[in-house]
């Protein structure tokens, strides 16, 4: 395992809509590789007169950071495909699970089970067998949560806080907060930006004008790092990769620009 191997895996995942076959121990091998590089950096720092100015230490640091960013980009790219396959399997169709890592297979099986459980619950609600608004627990005999039980049955001398005192933020505020948080994660390593295609810019401007007509403030940006799939405040799904030129809601574009993950055009 080395940095070029990781970049090759990322390239294959980017160029295909299906999950690429990986060894079951892929993420474990990546972790071992990164740890080996960290050990090498410690040895180089111990041997250097000044670790902070050592070229070897800096090179190893750059390699470690890049490997972590590329591995994260691979994971996030594969997650979108894995969720799609889990949805197909839960709907009774065949999901392609070949080449999943150990971690991904556990997540896949959990997703399928949860989707099937939720579907069964919704059908029970529609059939009138379950009261609308009731939660699908999946186990009616499950033990109550100890924290919930403590609030429901306080010890003598303790007073449970009235529910009316808890004020939930407006839905719009929660949506904006979630979208902004989504924009801040999963940033891939920066690469040399490619020249902007004139047609892409024209398309972006046309989309920008459509957004303005709909009353939404939008901004055209070029993505400088892989961000992955995010949900905009306009409730649209955006798949953001390095060198993409896209029109985003201003509230989503601003965090990207501030984190050097995008540049405004």
ABEGO torsion letter per residue (X at the ends): XBAAAAAAAAAAAAABABBBBBBAAAAAAAAAAAAAAAAAAAAAAAABABAAABAAAAAAAAAAAAAAAAAAAAAAAAAAAAAAAAAAAAAGBBBBABGBBAAAAAAAAAAAAAAAAAAAAAAAAAAGABBBGBBBAGBAABBBBAAAAAAABBBBGBBBBBAAABBBBBAAAAAAAAAAAAAABGBBBBBBBBBBBAAAAAAAAAAAAAAAAAGBBBBBBBBABBAEBBBBAAGBBBBBBBGBBBBBBAAAAAAAAAAGABBBX
